[in-house]
Amino acid sequence: MPEPIPPKVRAAVLRDVKTGKLSRGQISRNHGISTFSVSKIAKDAGITNPFSRERTKNATEAIAVDNKALRVALARQLILDAERFRQRAWSKYKTYERGPDGPVQVEHDLPPAREQQALMTSLGIATQRHMELEKFDRDGSGENEKSMLGTLFDELREIRDARPAE
């Protein structure tokens, strides 16, 4: 049978539990005892649920809200990028060509076809990613619509089945 935990260690563990700043695992490592012993010491002292996950749950929910805000901002930036790519694809384009006295700036009505192709590809990617983020963050992600249709279908079936046969 293992030796009992000394009263000084029990008191130190209890102090750490009451502060609520350390996890059960950290307390056990700090005092060289098992996590079960930490929980038992807290329970014996009348402390119920000392290692509640409520704070972790709240912090996780807060992070999820922050992440959604970042995705919304990113979606906005992506659609603005797409607009800038489109404007650039249809804007005047300047190049430098060799002239008799050195480089000469030449303005074209449109960028070269390869550049336009690259801009339109980038526009498509930015638009697609914007739409994916919007869809990801849409509340319910279509689940409400699906369940509403399913409920309507079930109710119509019940009405049909309740009608007397003709």
Residue, then its C-alpha position, 0 to 999 in steps of 0.5 A: m500500500p502506498e504511503p499516505i500523502p504528508p499533511k504539508v503536501r495535502a495543504a499545498v495541494l489544497r491551496d493550489v486547488k482553491t486558487g483555481k489557476l492550475s490544472r489538475g495535471q499541473i498540481s499533480r506534477n508540482h507535488g509529485i502525486s497522481t491526478f486522482s490524489v489531487s481530486k481526492i484531496a479536493k473532494d475530501a475538503g468538500i470542494t465539488n467540481p474543482f476542475s470544471r471545464e466551463r472556463t475552457k468551454n467559454a474560452t473555446e466559444a470565444i475563440a470560435v467567435d473571434n475566428k468567425a470575425l476573422r473569416v468574415a474580414l478575410a471574405r471581404q478582403l477576397i471579394l475586394d481583391a477580386e474586384r481589383f483583379r478585374q479592374r486591372a484586367w481591363s485597365k490601360y497597361k504600360t510597358y517599356e520598349r527600346g527607343p532610339d535614345g533608350p527605353v520609351q514608355v508605351e501605353h496599351d489599351l489592355p494588358p497582354a492576353r497572358e496577363q489578362q488570363a492570370l488576372m482572371t484566374s486570380l479573380g476566379i480563385a479569390t471569388q471562389r474562396h470568398m464564396e466558400l467562406e461565406k457558405f462556411d459561416r452562414d448560420g445553420s449552413g442550410e440545416n434549418e432549411k433541410s429540417m423544415l422541409g423534412t418536417l413539412f414532408d412528414e406532416l403532409r404524409e400524416i395528413r395523407d395517411a389520416r384521410p379515409a380511403e376513397 
